[in-house]
Amino acid sequence: MLTNAEEGLDKGNWQISSDQLKVKDHVFSIEQKVLHGGKQEGSKILTIHSKDGLTITLSPTRGMNLLRIEGFGSRMGWDSPVKEVVNPAFINLESRNGLGWLEGFNEMMVRCGYEWTGHPVTADGQIYTLHGKAGNTPASRVEVEVADSAPYEIRIRGLVKESTFKKADLQTLTELRYVPGSNSFSLHDVLTNHADYPHDYQIIYHSNFGTPILEEGARFLAPMSSISPFNDYAKSGLKTWQTYQGPTKDFDEMVFNIQPLADENHQTLAAVVNKAGDKGASIQFDTRQLPVLTLWKNTDTIKQGYVTGIEPGTSYAYPVTIEREQKRVKQLQPGASAQFDLTYTLLHDSAQVAAVEQKIAQIQGDNKVAENETPIAKE
């Protein structure tokens, strides 16, 4: 147990290694650091380092968000102008008319939710700020578990509470699982409504990739029944949704709404791969849990933030008011839970990329992709 708010426990700087655990098969370490200076004062990062696998860095201070994943000569993540791991204490989510979330945004994966998500909007007597609060909520409990027998799976759990008097008591037990030496990890999150009343929820797993995977000629892959532009600006990119430009000044961003297809077990895959087809990243998810997919293309300049987002979710990124109208907002009854399971894989050779392409092609089958030119909503 590294953190337990109920007991006033916080281990601060902490480390354990495979040597200390007397594990001989793999060399790995798990380390927590408390950061200092600037707006990251007091932020904590927790890093799994597997000598022959991945280095996974997450932040308990920032909702157990994943900061970056590195290994096998590649990475998942991107280069944001935000360089520090910003402590949420220094962020006003309501600034810039609800865009304060952007002041800390630099992660490889942010949980956007759970009380609400999407673009900001003022309604119901409040500001629904950009992408909710979970990603800027420090975990109330953090624990690390290492299995005592092969393959020595590492589990990191964090409890993120969205509890407000008279409003909500949504609590999410996040869990990351990683087997040392492997090129993939999985997330298993359980959202529970602890209140005595039903409550709406939304979630988008905002997963972000830059260089070396993203480049001119990189490709986006996913099985789908339909794709449409998020807004009028994205219409011009509809015919080229499968490919990416290099860094392009004034490109800004284009977003596309996707209805994914899945296999007989409700599993689907989405991926981004480089031009040569020997590097990439894939996300596997369950369409019963996360029925929609958002593609975010932010191929602006390197300094501005050259990045693409692959975003499985319960909702698209429209304001909660639109998502409610279009019946994509879910609801949890008192005491009820919802689970979300995703697997991320860092693809680092052409055989791995080809295997993902083949699996996506199998799920797509003979289904034609409907490219619908009209956005499904207007903000």
N, C-alpha and C positions, 0 to 999 in steps of 0.2 A: 504494500500500500504506500503510494508516494504522496497522495493528497487525500484528506478526508475532512471536509468542511464541518461536518457534525462534531467531530472530535478535535477540531482545531489543529489538525496534523498536516504538516507540509515538510517533506524530506529535503527540499531545496536541491543543491547539487548532489548527485547520486550516480553510482555506476556499478555494474556487475558484468562479468565476462564469462565466456565459456571455460576459461581456466579455473576460475573460482567455483564454477558449477561442476568441474571435473568432467566436462564433455570433450571427447577426443575427436569425434567425427568431423566437426566443423569449428571454425574459429569465428566467434561473434562477440559483440558487446552491446550493452544497452546502457545509455547514459542520459541523465537529465541535467540540463544546465539552466541556471537563472541568468538572464541577460541584463546588461546594464547600459545606460547611456541613451540619450535621445528619447524618442517615443516608445522604444522597446524596454524601457526601465521596468524591471520586475516580470517581464514576459518569460515564460518557460518553454524550452524546446526539449523534446524527447527523441533520441536518435537510436535506431537499431542499425548496427554496422555488421554486415556479414562479409567476411573477407572474400569468399568466392561467390557472393550473391549481390544483394541490393543493400544500399544505405537508404533507410527510410527516415525522414525527419518530419515530426508532427509537433503541433503546439497545443498543450493542454490549456493555455491561456486564451487561445483563439478557437474555442469550441471543438478541440481535437482535430482541427483542419490539418491536412497533409501539406507541408511546405514544399517538399521536393523529394524525388526518388532518383537515385543515381546508381549506375552499375553497368557492367558489360559494355563500356565505351559509349554509353548513351545516357539519357535521362528522361524523366517525365517531370514537367514543370516549365517555367518560362522566366523571362527577365522583365519584371515590372519596374516602373520608375520608383515604386515604394520598396526601398531596400531593407528597411528594418522590420522586425517581427513586432508590429505595433500593438502595444497593450491597449485593449478596448477602453481602459480608463481615460485614454487621451482622444477618443473618438466620440463625436456627437453624431449619431446616426441621422438626426433630423437636419443637419446642416446641408446647404445647397439644395433646399427643398426635398430633403429625403435621400440625398446621394452620399451621405457621410460614410457609408460602407466602403466606398472607393478609396478612402484614405488609408485603409489597411490591406487592400486587395493585392496580394502577390503570391497566393498559394497555388499549388498544383491541384488541390481539391478542396472546395468549400461546401459545407452543408448549408444550403440556402433554404431556410425554413425556421421552425416547423409550424409556428403559429400562423405565418403567412410567408409568401415569397413573391418574386416578380418585381416589375418596375414600380416606383413609388406612386402613391395616389393619396389624396386627402378625401376621406369618406368616413361616415359613422362617427364624426366628431374627433377624428384623430388622423395623424399621418402614418400610413402604412409605408414604412421606409424600405428602400431598395433591399430585396433579398432577405428580409427578416432579420432575426437577432441571434440565431443559434451560433453562427460563425464568429460572433463577437461576444460570446458568453464563456467565461472561464469555467472549466470543469470543476464540479463540486467534489468529485471523487475520481481518483486515478489509481489504477493498479496494474501491475505487470506480473504475468505468469509465464513460466518456462516449463514445458513438459519435461519430466525427469527420465524419459526414454526416447529413443530415436522415433521420428525425425526431429525431436526437440522443438516442437512448434512453440512460437512466441505469441502470446496474446496480450494486447494492451487495451484496457477498457477505461472508458471515461464517461462519467455521468454529467449530462448537460441539462440544466433545469431552466425552463421558461415559465416561471411562476410569478404571477401578478395578482394581487388582491382584487377580487371581483371579476377578473378577466380570464385567466387561464392558469392551468397547472399541468403543462405538458413536460414530460421528462424523457430524455432519450439516453439509453445506455448504448454508447458506441463501442464497437469492438473491432480491432484490426488483428488479423491473424497472418503470421509469416513463418514459413519454414526456411531456416538458414540454408543458403546455397541456391535457392530457387529464384526464378525471374518473375514471379508473380506473388501477389498478396490479395487478401480478401477483406471486405468490410461486412460486418453483420450488426446492424443497428436495430434496436427495438425502441419504438416510440410508444409511451403509455400516457393515457389521460388519467391523471390522479385526482381530478375534480369530481364533484357530485353531479355535474351537468355535462351534456355532450359538448364537444368542441371541434371546430373545423381544424384541418391541418393541410399543409402543403410542403413538398420537399423537392428541391432540384439538387442533384449531385453535380455541382459546377466543376468539371474536370478539365484542366487546362494544359496545353502543350505548345512549346515553342521549339527553337532550334535544339538539337540538330535534326529532329524529326520533321518539323515544319520548315518548309523552304519552297522556292518556286518549283512548281511541278509536283509537290506533295499531293497525296490523294486522301479523300475521306471515303470510308467504306461502311455501309450498313444496309441490312435488308429492310425494305420498307414498302408499304402500299402507296404512300403519298408523301409529297413534300410541297411546302408552300412558303412564300416569303412572309416574314414577320410583319413587314410594313412596305410602303411603296418604294422606299430606297432600295430594299433588297430585291425588288423585281428584276433589276438589270443583271443580277447574279444568278438567277434561277437556272439558266441553261448551263452554267459552269459550276454547279454546286459540288461536283465531285473532285474538283481540283483547286489548288491554292496559288495565289500570286506570291511573288517575293515581297519584301518590305516595300510598301507603296505609300508615298506621302499623300495625305488627304483622303486615303481610302476610308478611314474611320472604321465602321463595322457593319457587317451584314449578318442577319440572323434568319434562320429557317426553321419552320415547324415540321416535324417528321412524325408520321405514324408508323412505328416499327412493326416488322413481322417477326415471329418467333417460331421455334421448333415445337415438336409435340409436347415437350416438357416446359413450355412457356419461356425458354431461355433464348436470349438474343445476344448479338455481338455488335459493337461499333468500334471502328478503328481509324487511326490516322497513320499513314505510312509515308516515308520519304520517297523522293523521285526514283532512286535506284532500287527501291523495294527490298532493302536489307536492314532497315530500322523502322520501328513503329511502336505504337502503344494501342492496346485494345482494352475494352471494358465489356464484361459479360454481366447481364442483369436479367431479372425476371419481370416480364411485362405484366404479370398480375399485380406486382408491387409497384412498378414504375412503368406505367402504360404509354408514356409519350417521351419523345426525344427532341432536344433542341440542339441545333448546330450553330455555333457562334464563330464567325470568321472576322478576326480583328487583325488583318494583315496590313497594319499601319507601319510606321518606321520602327526600327529596333528600339530607339530610345523612348518612343511613345508607348511601346508594348506590342511586340509582334507575337501574336498568340491565337490559337484556336481553342474553342471550348466544345467538348462533347458532353452533353448534359441530360442524362436520364432523369426523369422526374414524374411526379404525379400531375404536374401542371406545366404549361408553357410559361414564358417569362412576361406575359401581360400582367397588368395590375390585378390584384385580387378581386376587384370589382368585376372585371371582365371574365376572369376565370370562374367566378361564382355564377355569372349569367350563363356561361357556356357549360356549366355543370361538371367542371373538372376538379372543384374543391371537394376533398374527402372529409369525412367526419368520424370521430371516435366517440363511442358511448362511454359513460363513466366506467373506469377500471379497465377499459379495453386497450389492446395494443395492436400495433402494426409493425411488421418486420421488413427490413430492406437488406438484400444480399447482393453484393457486387464483387466481381473479381477483376483486378487490374493486372495486365501482363506487359512487361517491357520486352518488345520483340527486338532481337539483336542479330538476326541473320535472315537470309533470303528464304530459307526453308520454313522458319517460323511465320514470316509474313505470308508466304504462299499458303500455309495451312489455314491461317485466319481467312484469307481471301476465299479459299475453297469452302470453308464452313459457312461464310456469309452467302456465297453463291448457292449453296445447298438450301439454305433457309429461304432465299429469294425465289428459287425454283423458276417456274414459268410466269410468275406474277409480274405484270408490268407496273412500273412506277408511274403513278399519276402526278405530273408536274402541274400543280394548280397555281395559276398566276395571280389569283386574287387572295390577299391576306384574309385569314379567318376572322380577324377583328381589327378595329381601328382605335388607337388610344385617343 
